[in-house]
Amino acid sequence: MVAKGGAVHVDGLRELRRFLKQLPGDVEKDGLKKIHDKVAEPVEDMAKQIAPRQSGDLAASIRRAKGSATRAVVRAGNSSVPYAGVQEWGWPNRRVVFGKTTSAPAPIAEHAYLRRALEARREKVLNIYTDELDRFIGYLMAKYNLH
């Protein structure tokens, strides 16, 4: 596994998915989706704890994306919380404040709550991923009599 910026890249995952597609049924979808859902949980929990708070709407909008066979995703924001990205990444040269153009920018500092949550939980995420993937591969080997 390789860490890149705000992500963790798993070496060999593409090859594993290709192999799983050869097995009958939806083994790939079901198994890897469950693993990715479990992996995202500690990041989601931490992001909710450290998200900036005024009303609490931002923290309440943080959620795991539905499981995917390719990745674990934690999202923030929705139509009633459109500022989630601005809180994560900041807005260094903002010139429109409450619908009025200002002569000087009124910057918004980045809070990086999602990236900090991943960094704080990185070790736990890697351990969960490794354990769950080992368990899943063991299950497949036993079920399909693979060696």
Buried (B, 14 or more C-beta within 10 A) or exposed (E): EEEEEEEBEBEEBEEBBEBBEEBEEEBBBBBBBEBBBBBBBBBBBBBBEBBEEEEEBBBBBBBBBEBBBEBBBBBBBEEEBEBBEBBBBBBEEEEEEEEEEEEEEEEBEBBBBBBBBBBBBBEBBBEBBEEBBEEBBEEBEEEEEEE
